[in-house]
Protein backbone atom coordinates (compact mmCIF):
# COMPACT_ATOMS: atom_id res chain seq x y z
CA UNK A 1 0.00 0.00 0.00
CA UNK A 2 1.33 3.46 -0.94
CA UNK A 3 1.68 5.79 2.02
CA UNK A 4 -0.30 9.05 1.72
CA UNK A 5 1.68 12.21 1.01
CA UNK A 6 1.53 14.19 4.24
CA UNK A 7 3.28 17.24 2.78
CA UNK A 8 1.03 18.07 -0.20
CA UNK A 9 -2.64 19.02 0.06
CA UNK A 10 -5.13 20.09 -2.64
CA UNK A 11 -8.45 19.39 -0.92
CA UNK A 12 -8.22 21.28 2.34
CA UNK A 13 -8.21 19.68 5.77
CA UNK A 14 -11.90 19.02 6.41
CA UNK A 15 -12.16 22.15 8.56
CA UNK A 16 -14.74 24.09 6.55
CA UNK A 17 -17.29 24.07 9.37
CA UNK A 18 -14.70 25.37 11.83
CA UNK A 19 -13.74 28.36 9.67
CA UNK A 20 -17.13 29.20 8.10
CA UNK A 21 -18.25 31.63 10.81
CA UNK A 22 -14.98 33.55 10.50
CA UNK A 23 -15.28 33.65 6.72
CA UNK A 24 -18.87 34.93 6.97
CA UNK A 25 -17.85 37.61 9.44
CA UNK A 26 -14.94 38.73 7.27
CA UNK A 27 -16.61 38.76 3.86
CA UNK A 28 -20.44 38.70 3.92
CA UNK A 29 -22.48 41.85 3.16
CA UNK A 30 -26.00 42.80 4.28
CA UNK A 31 -26.74 45.09 1.34
CA UNK A 32 -25.64 42.45 -1.14
CA UNK A 33 -28.00 39.95 0.48
CA UNK A 34 -30.75 42.56 0.23
CA UNK A 35 -29.99 43.14 -3.47
CA UNK A 36 -30.33 39.42 -4.15
CA UNK A 37 -33.66 39.31 -2.34
CA UNK A 38 -35.00 42.25 -4.37
CA UNK A 39 -34.14 41.11 -7.87
CA UNK A 40 -30.71 42.78 -7.72
CA UNK A 41 -32.28 46.22 -7.32
CA UNK A 42 -32.30 48.77 -4.49
CA UNK A 43 -34.11 52.12 -4.72
CA UNK A 44 -34.20 55.06 -2.34
CA UNK A 45 -34.92 58.77 -2.86
CA UNK A 46 -34.42 58.76 -6.60
CA UNK A 47 -31.32 56.55 -6.57
CA UNK A 48 -31.54 53.10 -8.15
CA UNK A 49 -28.68 50.62 -7.87
CA UNK A 50 -28.73 47.64 -10.23
CA UNK A 51 -26.32 44.80 -9.51
CA UNK A 52 -25.25 42.40 -12.26
CA UNK A 53 -26.64 38.93 -11.59
CA UNK A 54 -23.21 37.30 -11.51
CA UNK A 55 -20.57 39.15 -9.52
CA UNK A 56 -17.86 38.90 -6.91
CA UNK A 57 -16.27 35.76 -5.45
CA UNK A 58 -16.25 32.80 -7.82
CA UNK A 59 -15.95 29.20 -6.67
CA UNK A 60 -12.19 29.10 -7.27
CA UNK A 61 -11.62 32.22 -5.19
CA UNK A 62 -13.90 31.03 -2.39
CA UNK A 63 -12.02 27.74 -2.32
CA UNK A 64 -8.60 29.39 -2.23
CA UNK A 65 -9.53 31.76 0.58
CA UNK A 66 -11.26 29.03 2.56
CA UNK A 67 -8.21 26.74 2.25
CA UNK A 68 -5.96 29.53 3.51
CA UNK A 69 -8.19 29.90 6.59
CA UNK A 70 -8.23 26.12 7.06
CA UNK A 71 -4.44 26.06 6.83
CA UNK A 72 -4.09 28.61 9.59
CA UNK A 73 -6.50 26.57 11.76
CA UNK A 74 -4.69 23.30 10.98
CA UNK A 75 -1.22 24.66 11.73
CA UNK A 76 -1.69 27.29 14.47
CA UNK A 77 1.92 27.13 15.64
CA UNK A 78 3.77 26.85 12.35
CA UNK A 79 5.15 29.54 10.10
CA UNK A 80 2.88 29.84 7.08
CA UNK A 81 4.00 31.49 3.86
CA UNK A 82 2.03 32.46 0.76
CA UNK A 83 3.62 32.46 -2.70
CA UNK A 84 2.55 35.95 -3.77
CA UNK A 85 -1.06 37.08 -3.32
CA UNK A 86 -3.77 34.47 -2.78
CA UNK A 87 -5.99 36.46 -5.19
CA UNK A 88 -5.87 40.02 -6.51
CA UNK A 89 -7.81 41.76 -3.78
CA UNK A 90 -6.05 44.00 -1.24
CA UNK A 91 -8.68 43.46 1.47
CA UNK A 92 -8.44 39.67 1.36
CA UNK A 93 -4.64 39.70 1.34
CA UNK A 94 -4.60 42.11 4.29
CA UNK A 95 -6.83 39.71 6.24
CA UNK A 96 -4.35 36.89 5.63
CA UNK A 97 -1.48 39.07 6.82
CA UNK A 98 -3.47 39.84 9.97
CA UNK A 99 -3.68 36.06 10.51
CA UNK A 100 0.11 35.86 10.56
CA UNK A 101 0.54 34.49 7.04
CA UNK A 102 3.74 35.86 5.50
CA UNK A 103 3.91 36.79 1.82
CA UNK A 104 6.94 35.66 -0.16
CA UNK A 105 8.48 38.23 -2.47
CA UNK A 106 9.48 37.77 -6.09
CA UNK A 107 12.92 36.68 -7.22
CA UNK A 108 14.19 35.81 -10.72
CA UNK A 109 10.67 35.61 -12.20
CA UNK A 110 9.61 33.34 -9.34
CA UNK A 111 9.38 33.61 -5.57
CA UNK A 112 12.10 33.81 -2.94
CA UNK A 113 11.92 30.58 -0.94
CA UNK A 114 15.22 31.09 0.90
CA UNK A 115 13.48 31.47 4.28
CA UNK A 116 11.33 28.35 3.90
CA UNK A 117 12.32 25.37 6.07
CA UNK A 118 10.96 21.79 6.25
CA UNK A 119 8.81 22.61 9.29
CA UNK A 120 7.04 25.46 7.45
CA UNK A 121 3.84 25.55 5.39
CA UNK A 122 3.57 27.26 1.99
CA UNK A 123 0.23 28.09 0.35
CA UNK A 124 0.12 28.25 -3.44
CA UNK A 125 -2.29 30.91 -4.77
CA UNK A 126 -5.36 30.46 -6.95
CA UNK A 127 -3.24 31.45 -9.98
CA UNK A 128 -0.85 28.52 -9.45
CA UNK A 129 2.94 28.73 -9.63
CA UNK A 130 5.49 27.81 -12.27
CA UNK A 131 6.91 24.33 -12.57
CA UNK A 132 10.25 25.65 -11.30
CA UNK A 133 8.61 27.15 -8.21
CA UNK A 134 6.69 23.96 -7.52
CA UNK A 135 9.78 21.78 -7.85
CA UNK A 136 11.77 24.13 -5.63
CA UNK A 137 9.13 23.91 -2.91
CA UNK A 138 8.88 20.13 -3.09
CA UNK A 139 12.62 20.02 -2.67
CA UNK A 140 12.27 22.00 0.56
CA UNK A 141 10.19 19.10 1.99
CA UNK A 142 7.81 21.60 3.60
CA UNK A 143 4.02 21.27 3.66
CA UNK A 144 2.46 22.62 0.46
CA UNK A 145 -1.21 23.63 0.34
CA UNK A 146 -2.17 24.01 -3.32
CA UNK A 147 -5.20 26.26 -3.99
CA UNK A 148 -4.67 26.47 -7.77
CA UNK A 149 -8.05 27.03 -9.41
CA UNK A 150 -9.52 24.10 -11.33
CA UNK A 151 -10.12 26.31 -14.36
CA UNK A 152 -6.41 27.16 -14.44
CA UNK A 153 -5.56 23.47 -14.23
CA UNK A 154 -7.78 22.84 -17.25
CA UNK A 155 -5.77 25.38 -19.25
CA UNK A 156 -2.56 23.68 -18.15
CA UNK A 157 -3.83 20.38 -19.52
CA UNK A 158 -4.57 22.05 -22.85
CA UNK A 159 -1.10 23.62 -22.96
CA UNK A 160 0.51 20.30 -22.10
CA UNK A 161 -1.33 18.63 -24.97
CA UNK A 162 -0.10 21.28 -27.40
CA UNK A 163 3.48 20.99 -26.18
CA UNK A 164 3.42 17.19 -26.22
CA UNK A 165 2.22 17.17 -29.83
CA UNK A 166 4.80 19.67 -31.06
CA UNK A 167 2.62 22.81 -31.22
CA UNK A 168 3.89 26.17 -30.01
CA UNK A 169 1.49 27.42 -27.36
CA UNK A 170 0.21 30.91 -28.16
CA UNK A 171 -1.35 32.32 -24.98
CA UNK A 172 -3.69 35.31 -24.92
CA UNK A 173 -2.73 36.90 -21.62
CA UNK A 174 -0.36 39.20 -19.78
CA UNK A 175 3.15 37.75 -19.81
CA UNK A 176 3.88 39.20 -16.35
CA UNK A 177 0.71 37.86 -14.70
CA UNK A 178 1.18 35.03 -12.19
CA UNK A 179 -1.33 32.80 -13.92
CA UNK A 180 0.15 33.25 -17.39
CA UNK A 181 3.70 32.65 -16.11
CA UNK A 182 2.54 29.43 -14.48
CA UNK A 183 0.61 28.39 -17.59
CA UNK A 184 3.48 29.08 -19.97
CA UNK A 185 5.86 27.08 -17.78
CA UNK A 186 3.85 23.91 -18.42
CA UNK A 187 5.50 23.57 -21.86
CA UNK A 188 8.80 22.85 -20.10
CA UNK A 189 7.55 19.37 -19.30
CA UNK A 190 8.41 18.52 -22.92
CA UNK A 191 11.93 19.10 -24.33
CA UNK A 192 12.02 21.68 -27.09
CA UNK A 193 8.44 22.90 -26.53
CA UNK A 194 7.79 26.64 -26.96
CA UNK A 195 5.35 29.37 -25.95
CA UNK A 196 4.48 32.91 -27.05
CA UNK A 197 2.23 35.32 -25.10
CA UNK A 198 0.18 38.01 -26.85
CA UNK A 199 -1.53 40.75 -24.84
CA UNK A 200 -4.26 41.69 -27.30
CA UNK A 201 -5.45 41.57 -30.89
CA UNK A 202 -2.83 44.11 -31.97
CA UNK A 203 -0.04 41.78 -30.86
CA UNK A 204 -1.84 38.79 -32.34
CA UNK A 205 -1.84 40.55 -35.71
CA UNK A 206 1.92 41.01 -35.46
CA UNK A 207 2.14 37.22 -35.15
CA UNK A 208 -0.23 36.81 -38.10
CA UNK A 209 1.93 39.09 -40.23
CA UNK A 210 4.96 36.96 -39.46
CA UNK A 211 3.10 33.75 -40.24
CA UNK A 212 2.18 35.24 -43.62
CA UNK A 213 5.76 36.28 -44.37
CA UNK A 214 5.49 40.02 -43.69
CA UNK A 215 7.40 40.20 -40.41
CA UNK A 216 10.86 41.41 -39.50
CA UNK A 217 12.71 38.85 -37.39
CA UNK A 218 14.72 41.30 -35.29
CA UNK A 219 11.70 43.54 -34.62
CA UNK A 220 9.57 40.52 -33.73
CA UNK A 221 12.08 39.16 -31.23
CA UNK A 222 12.55 42.60 -29.69
CA UNK A 223 8.82 43.16 -29.29
CA UNK A 224 8.17 39.79 -27.65
CA UNK A 225 11.47 39.46 -25.78
CA UNK A 226 9.74 39.13 -22.39
CA UNK A 227 6.86 37.04 -23.71
CA UNK A 228 8.47 34.01 -25.38
CA UNK A 229 10.27 30.86 -24.27
CA UNK A 230 14.07 31.26 -23.98
CA UNK A 231 15.09 29.82 -27.36
CA UNK A 232 12.02 30.83 -29.35
CA UNK A 233 12.64 31.18 -33.10
CA UNK A 234 9.73 32.68 -35.08
CA UNK A 235 11.04 31.17 -38.31
CA UNK A 236 10.72 27.70 -36.80
CA UNK A 237 8.20 27.84 -34.00
CA UNK A 238 5.27 29.53 -35.74
CA UNK A 239 4.81 26.57 -38.09
CA UNK A 240 2.44 24.79 -35.69
CA UNK A 241 0.33 26.79 -33.23
CA UNK A 242 -2.10 25.93 -30.44
CA UNK A 243 -4.05 28.80 -28.86
CA UNK A 244 -4.94 29.03 -25.16
CA UNK A 245 -5.65 31.94 -22.85
CA UNK A 246 -5.33 33.34 -19.37
CA UNK A 247 -8.68 32.44 -17.82
CA UNK A 248 -9.59 36.02 -16.89
CA UNK A 249 -9.12 37.75 -20.24
CA UNK A 250 -11.90 39.28 -22.31
CA UNK A 251 -13.58 36.19 -23.74
CA UNK A 252 -14.64 37.63 -27.07
CA UNK A 253 -11.12 38.88 -27.75
CA UNK A 254 -9.62 35.47 -26.95
CA UNK A 255 -11.98 33.80 -29.41
CA UNK A 256 -11.28 36.45 -32.04
CA UNK A 257 -7.52 36.01 -31.64
CA UNK A 258 -7.82 32.28 -32.17
CA UNK A 259 -9.84 32.83 -35.34
CA UNK A 260 -7.45 35.50 -36.65
CA UNK A 261 -4.36 33.31 -36.19
CA UNK A 262 -6.11 30.33 -37.78
CA UNK A 263 -7.08 32.40 -40.79
CA UNK A 264 -3.52 33.67 -41.16
CA UNK A 265 -2.21 30.11 -41.25
CA UNK A 266 -4.80 29.17 -43.86
CA UNK A 267 -3.90 32.17 -46.03
CA UNK A 268 -0.21 31.36 -45.74
CA UNK A 269 -0.32 27.59 -46.24
CA UNK A 270 -3.85 26.50 -47.19
CA UNK A 271 -6.83 25.03 -45.34
CA UNK A 272 -5.39 21.51 -45.22
CA UNK A 273 -2.26 22.81 -43.53
CA UNK A 274 -4.33 24.80 -41.05
CA UNK A 275 -6.37 21.71 -40.17
CA UNK A 276 -3.21 19.73 -39.40
CA UNK A 277 -1.10 22.41 -37.76
CA UNK A 278 -3.45 24.74 -35.89
CA UNK A 279 -5.54 24.17 -32.78
CA UNK A 280 -7.63 26.48 -30.66
CA UNK A 281 -9.87 26.02 -27.66
CA UNK A 282 -11.81 28.42 -25.44
CA UNK A 283 -10.13 28.21 -22.04
CA UNK A 284 -11.87 31.19 -20.43
CA UNK A 285 -13.26 29.95 -17.10
CA UNK A 286 -17.02 29.69 -16.70
CA UNK A 287 -17.09 32.18 -13.81
CA UNK A 288 -15.29 34.81 -15.90
CA UNK A 289 -17.66 34.18 -18.79
CA UNK A 290 -20.72 34.31 -16.51
CA UNK A 291 -19.68 37.68 -15.08
CA UNK A 292 -19.01 39.12 -18.52
CA UNK A 293 -22.36 37.82 -19.81
CA UNK A 294 -24.17 39.28 -16.78
CA UNK A 295 -22.61 42.68 -17.42
CA UNK A 296 -23.64 42.52 -21.08
CA UNK A 297 -27.21 41.82 -19.96
CA UNK A 298 -27.21 44.69 -17.45
CA UNK A 299 -25.86 47.11 -20.06
CA UNK A 300 -28.98 46.56 -22.17
CA UNK A 301 -30.82 48.66 -19.57
CA UNK A 302 -30.76 52.43 -19.33
CA UNK A 303 -27.94 53.30 -16.91
CA UNK A 304 -26.39 56.66 -16.10
CA UNK A 305 -23.12 55.31 -14.75
CA UNK A 306 -21.38 52.00 -14.07
CA UNK A 307 -19.22 51.18 -11.07
CA UNK A 308 -16.84 48.21 -11.18
CA UNK A 309 -15.31 47.12 -7.87
CA UNK A 310 -12.11 45.07 -7.68
CA UNK A 311 -8.34 45.11 -7.36
CA UNK A 312 -6.51 47.37 -9.79
CA UNK A 313 -4.26 44.40 -10.64
CA UNK A 314 -7.22 42.03 -11.12
CA UNK A 315 -7.34 40.98 -14.76
CA UNK A 316 -10.96 39.79 -14.71
CA UNK A 317 -12.04 43.08 -13.09
CA UNK A 318 -10.25 45.08 -15.78
CA UNK A 319 -12.04 43.02 -18.43
CA UNK A 320 -15.41 43.83 -16.85
CA UNK A 321 -14.55 47.53 -16.74
CA UNK A 322 -13.54 47.48 -20.42
CA UNK A 323 -16.88 45.93 -21.41
CA UNK A 324 -18.84 48.51 -19.41
CA UNK A 325 -16.88 51.48 -20.72
CA UNK A 326 -18.02 50.70 -24.26
CA UNK A 327 -21.63 51.54 -23.33
CA UNK A 328 -21.73 53.90 -20.32
CA UNK A 329 -19.42 56.14 -18.21
CA UNK A 330 -17.53 53.62 -16.07
CA UNK A 331 -15.40 53.90 -12.95
CA UNK A 332 -13.13 51.08 -11.78
CA UNK A 333 -12.55 51.46 -8.02
CA UNK A 334 -10.28 49.22 -6.01
CA UNK A 335 -12.75 49.12 -3.14
CA UNK A 336 -15.47 51.19 -1.53
CA UNK A 337 -12.92 53.54 0.04
CA UNK A 338 -12.45 55.01 -3.43
CA UNK A 339 -15.91 56.59 -3.17
CA UNK A 340 -15.99 59.76 -1.02
CA UNK A 341 -19.64 60.70 -0.29
CA UNK A 342 -18.79 63.96 1.51
CA UNK A 343 -16.73 65.37 -1.37
CA UNK A 344 -18.76 63.70 -4.10
CA UNK A 345 -15.63 62.22 -5.67
CA UNK A 346 -14.49 58.82 -6.88
CA UNK A 347 -10.87 57.63 -6.97
CA UNK A 348 -10.52 55.23 -9.88
CA UNK A 349 -8.23 53.81 -12.51
CA UNK A 350 -9.05 54.99 -16.05
CA UNK A 351 -10.02 52.18 -18.40
CA UNK A 352 -6.93 50.79 -20.10
CA UNK A 353 -4.45 52.50 -17.77
CA UNK A 354 -1.86 50.35 -16.01
CA UNK A 355 -0.67 52.56 -13.17
CA UNK A 356 -2.50 55.89 -13.10
CA UNK A 357 -5.20 56.51 -10.48
CA UNK A 358 -7.28 59.67 -10.76
CA UNK A 359 -9.97 61.39 -8.72
CA UNK A 360 -13.14 62.58 -10.44
CA UNK A 361 -15.69 64.96 -8.95
CA UNK A 362 -19.37 64.96 -9.83
CA UNK A 363 -19.34 61.37 -11.05
CA UNK A 364 -22.85 60.88 -9.67
CA UNK A 365 -25.53 63.38 -10.64
CA UNK A 366 -26.36 65.55 -7.62
CA UNK A 367 -30.13 65.64 -8.11
CA UNK A 368 -32.91 63.96 -10.01
CA UNK A 369 -33.39 60.26 -10.71
CA UNK A 370 -30.18 58.31 -11.35
CA UNK A 371 -29.56 54.67 -12.21
CA UNK A 372 -26.22 53.16 -11.19
CA UNK A 373 -25.04 49.82 -12.52
CA UNK A 374 -22.70 47.79 -10.34
CA UNK A 375 -20.52 44.72 -10.72
CA UNK A 376 -17.40 43.32 -9.12
CA UNK A 377 -14.48 41.14 -10.09
CA UNK A 378 -14.27 37.49 -9.10
CA UNK A 379 -11.88 38.30 -6.25
CA UNK A 380 -14.08 40.97 -4.61
CA UNK A 381 -15.85 39.90 -1.38
CA UNK A 382 -19.50 40.73 -0.73
CA UNK A 383 -18.79 43.07 2.15
CA UNK A 384 -16.71 45.32 -0.09
CA UNK A 385 -19.45 45.31 -2.72
CA UNK A 386 -21.98 46.17 0.00
CA UNK A 387 -19.80 49.03 1.24
CA UNK A 388 -19.70 50.41 -2.31
CA UNK A 389 -23.51 50.28 -2.47
CA UNK A 390 -23.70 52.15 0.85
CA UNK A 391 -21.37 54.87 -0.40
CA UNK A 392 -23.33 55.28 -3.63
CA UNK A 393 -26.46 56.06 -1.64
CA UNK A 394 -24.54 58.22 0.86
CA UNK A 395 -23.17 60.32 -2.02
CA UNK A 396 -26.77 61.40 -2.65
CA UNK A 397 -27.45 61.97 1.06
CA UNK A 398 -29.28 58.69 1.67
CA UNK A 399 -28.41 56.99 4.95
CA UNK A 400 -27.61 53.33 4.02
CA UNK A 401 -28.83 52.18 7.43
CA UNK A 402 -32.36 53.19 6.44
CA UNK A 403 -32.42 50.79 3.48
CA UNK A 404 -34.30 47.73 4.69
URDAVEN-V382648 format. One record per residue. N is the residue number from 1. RES is the residue in one letter. NEAR is the number of other C-alpha atoms within 10 Angstrom. Layout:
N:RES:NEAR  N:RES:NEAR
//
This chain:
1:X:3  2:X:4  3:X:5  4:X:7  5:X:8  6:X:9  7:X:13  8:X:16  9:X:16  10:X:13  11:X:11  12:X:19  13:X:13  14:X:10  15:X:15  16:X:15  17:X:9  18:X:12  19:X:17  20:X:14  21:X:10  22:X:13  23:X:15  24:X:12  25:X:10  26:X:15  27:X:17  28:X:17  29:X:17  30:X:13  31:X:22  32:X:21  33:X:14  34:X:16  35:X:19  36:X:13  37:X:11  38:X:11  39:X:12  40:X:16  41:X:17  42:X:21  43:X:15  44:X:15  45:X:13  46:X:13  47:X:20  48:X:18  49:X:21  50:X:22  51:X:26  52:X:23  53:X:19  54:X:20  55:X:26  56:X:24  57:X:19  58:X:19  59:X:13  60:X:22  61:X:24  62:X:18  63:X:19  64:X:25  65:X:22  66:X:19  67:X:25  68:X:26  69:X:23  70:X:21  71:X:23  72:X:19  73:X:15  74:X:14  75:X:12  76:X:12  77:X:9  78:X:14  79:X:16  80:X:23  81:X:21  82:X:23  83:X:21  84:X:23  85:X:21  86:X:25  87:X:22  88:X:25  89:X:21  90:X:18  91:X:19  92:X:19  93:X:19  94:X:12  95:X:13  96:X:19  97:X:14  98:X:10  99:X:15  100:X:14  101:X:23  102:X:17  103:X:20  104:X:19  105:X:13  106:X:12  107:X:9  108:X:6  109:X:11  110:X:20  111:X:19  112:X:16  113:X:18  114:X:8  115:X:8  116:X:18  117:X:15  118:X:13  119:X:12  120:X:18  121:X:25  122:X:26  123:X:27  124:X:24  125:X:25  126:X:25  127:X:30  128:X:26  129:X:24  130:X:22  131:X:19  132:X:15  133:X:20  134:X:16  135:X:11  136:X:13  137:X:19  138:X:15  139:X:10  140:X:16  141:X:16  142:X:18  143:X:21  144:X:23  145:X:23  146:X:22  147:X:25  148:X:22  149:X:20  150:X:15  151:X:18  152:X:24  153:X:14  154:X:15  155:X:23  156:X:22  157:X:13  158:X:22  159:X:27  160:X:23  161:X:17  162:X:26  163:X:24  164:X:17  165:X:13  166:X:20  167:X:25  168:X:28  169:X:33  170:X:29  171:X:27  172:X:28  173:X:26  174:X:19  175:X:22  176:X:12  177:X:15  178:X:20  179:X:25  180:X:25  181:X:23  182:X:22  183:X:31  184:X:29  185:X:21  186:X:24  187:X:25  188:X:18  189:X:12  190:X:14  191:X:10  192:X:14  193:X:22  194:X:27  195:X:29  196:X:25  197:X:27  198:X:22  199:X:17  200:X:17  201:X:17  202:X:11  203:X:16  204:X:20  205:X:16  206:X:18  207:X:24  208:X:23  209:X:17  210:X:18  211:X:22  212:X:15  213:X:11  214:X:11  215:X:16  216:X:12  217:X:13  218:X:9  219:X:10  220:X:15  221:X:15  222:X:10  223:X:13  224:X:17  225:X:13  226:X:13  227:X:23  228:X:22  229:X:21  230:X:10  231:X:11  232:X:20  233:X:14  234:X:19  235:X:12  236:X:9  237:X:19  238:X:24  239:X:17  240:X:20  241:X:26  242:X:26  243:X:29  244:X:29  245:X:36  246:X:31  247:X:27  248:X:26  249:X:25  250:X:25  251:X:21  252:X:12  253:X:13  254:X:27  255:X:19  256:X:14  257:X:27  258:X:25  259:X:13  260:X:17  261:X:27  262:X:23  263:X:17  264:X:19  265:X:25  266:X:19  267:X:15  268:X:17  269:X:15  270:X:12  271:X:14  272:X:10  273:X:15  274:X:21  275:X:12  276:X:9  277:X:20  278:X:22  279:X:19  280:X:21  281:X:14  282:X:16  283:X:22  284:X:23  285:X:21  286:X:13  287:X:21  288:X:24  289:X:19  290:X:15  291:X:25  292:X:27  293:X:18  294:X:18  295:X:25  296:X:16  297:X:12  298:X:20  299:X:18  300:X:9  301:X:11  302:X:12  303:X:18  304:X:16  305:X:20  306:X:26  307:X:25  308:X:26  309:X:31  310:X:32  311:X:24  312:X:22  313:X:16  314:X:19  315:X:22  316:X:26  317:X:31  318:X:28  319:X:20  320:X:27  321:X:30  322:X:18  323:X:18  324:X:27  325:X:18  326:X:10  327:X:14  328:X:16  329:X:14  330:X:25  331:X:23  332:X:29  333:X:25  334:X:27  335:X:24  336:X:21  337:X:14  338:X:17  339:X:26  340:X:17  341:X:18  342:X:11  343:X:10  344:X:19  345:X:17  346:X:23  347:X:20  348:X:23  349:X:21  350:X:20  351:X:17  352:X:12  353:X:10  354:X:11  355:X:9  356:X:11  357:X:15  358:X:9  359:X:14  360:X:14  361:X:11  362:X:11  363:X:17  364:X:20  365:X:15  366:X:12  367:X:10  368:X:9  369:X:12  370:X:19  371:X:19  372:X:21  373:X:24  374:X:25  375:X:29  376:X:32  377:X:31  378:X:29  379:X:28  380:X:29  381:X:26  382:X:22  383:X:20  384:X:23  385:X:28  386:X:22  387:X:19  388:X:23  389:X:24  390:X:20  391:X:22  392:X:24  393:X:23  394:X:18  395:X:21  396:X:21  397:X:13  398:X:17  399:X:13  400:X:17  401:X:9  402:X:7  403:X:13  404:X:8
//
